[in-house]
Amino acid sequence: MEKIEHKMVAVNGLNMHIAELGQGPTILFLHGFPELWYSWRHQMVYLAERGYRAVAPDLRGYGDTTGAPLNDPSKFSILHLVGDVVALLEAIAPNEEKVFVVAHDWGALIAWHLCLFRPDKVKALVNLSVHFSKRNPKMNVVEGLKAIYGEDHYISRFQVPGEIEAEFAPIGAKSVLKKILTYRDPAPFYFPKGKGLEAIPDAPVALSSWLSEEELDYYANKFEQTGFTGAVNYYRALPINWELTAPWTGAQVKVPTKFIVGEFDLVYHIPGAKEYIHNGGFKKDVPLLEEVVVLEGAAHFVSQERPHEISKHIYDFIQKF
């Protein structure tokens, strides 16, 4: 990891921290919640050794990236997030017309929209965990999930500014992150009021062996410094995203794509997800979807849980282009 270079880049009103390794065609890695550039540490080394330039930012509101107005969730809309990525590509790869994009969780959501808004920027896409979800013109995502899962579902609980942060504060960043990062239950994630993280069972020690104490501390130290507001604001902007993306209702993602998901990923177990992914709906919305990989025994944080496997899947796909 010591070879990885760190720099700050002025991007879309932010001072964005990026980690970078290697020379060659650029691969942009986009992390999810509650993560950092660090989630891609294994893949960056693997791909750099094979002739690629790996770049992983701390996204808006995360880690060492500064400048986002944390008190205004509307500044965390999908248009802001994709705008950050487009500006970053202009800054770091001005001579590359298109780059490879690899993304997970919220990063995957940003990547799907990058491909909707600016397909001219993406050579090929590898998305992890979060499949494409076409816009429902009748109901926003928060209302839809509330209808399925009720008020205690984590996305519902994240909506009120300051509320979940106040519940996390006495528990501490390290305990919060350990619970979330080692979560392996395919059932939905609930934060009941008053019970908070106590409602979530601890992962068996053997199953969370991929996350060392030292690695957990890296995340914890950053979130102790920043708090969770920036990260949670992505969820608070979901209703705004629904309004802003009306022009793309029914639009297809027309970028060559590979999708990877863990067998026990909670997103894979959302009602209707498996049918959509495997029975033709996904391919209809993403016509250049070339491959769907379900990793047996893996959960949500696959890039860290199965680092070598994920790295190889990425390499095998992008080297075709």
Salt bridges, closest charged atoms under 4 A:
GLU20 OE1 - LYS7 NZ 3.19
GLU20 OE2 - ARG53 NE 2.84
GLU35 OE2 - HIS104 ND1 2.87
GLU49 OE1 - ARG50 NH1 3.55
ASP58 OD2 - HIS17 ND1 2.84
ASP64 OD2 - LYS222 NZ 3.02
ASP72 OD2 - LYS75 NZ 3.27
ASP84 OD2 - ARG60 NE 2.77
GLU90 OE2 - LYS121 NZ 2.58
ASP105 OD1 - HIS300 NE2 2.82
ASP120 OD2 - ARG118 NH2 2.88
GLU151 OE1 - LYS146 NZ 4.00
GLU163 OE2 - ARG157 NH1 2.98
GLU163 OE2 - LYS193 NZ 3.89
GLU165 OE1 - ARG236 NH2 2.81
GLU167 OE2 - ARG157 NH2 2.47
ASP202 OD1 - LYS179 NZ 3.18
GLU213 OE2 - LYS174 NZ 2.68
GLU215 OE2 - ARG41 NH2 2.90
ASP217 OD1 - LYS174 NZ 2.72
ASP265 OD1 - HIS300 ND1 2.97
GLU290 OE1 - LYS320 NZ 3.58
GLU291 OE1 - LYS258 NZ 3.54
GLU305 OE2 - ARG184 NH1 2.50
GLU309 OE1 - ARG306 NH1 3.09
ASP316 OD2 - LYS312 NZ 2.92
